[in-house]
């Protein structure tokens, strides 16, 4: 039976996962999406396909999502390998978030990049 601390950690992880999925899948929440110069240089149709792949991503595993927060993914599209990741900043975007589970103090930044740009 999990203890109180384990239960609190699981609740926190689930909150972060939910907030990350809302941003990634639906552009809902306190956050923004940026693309690297390599992604920006793709054709409009290719960028649309890449963003759709980020939104539809569901290949989470213990290898790429060890904490279960849905904050990273890797996939192929347009004959290229891409990564996306979510970072947590304070509301001024000047430092890390004091609590990624609290949308009131966190601005999420979803970055989409070519794997070669990592």
Secondary structure by P-SEA (a helix, b strand, c coil): cccaaaaaaaaaaaaaaaaaaaaacccccccccccccccccccaaaaaaaaaaaaacccccccccccccccccccccccbbbbbbccccccccccccccccccccbbbbbbbbccccc
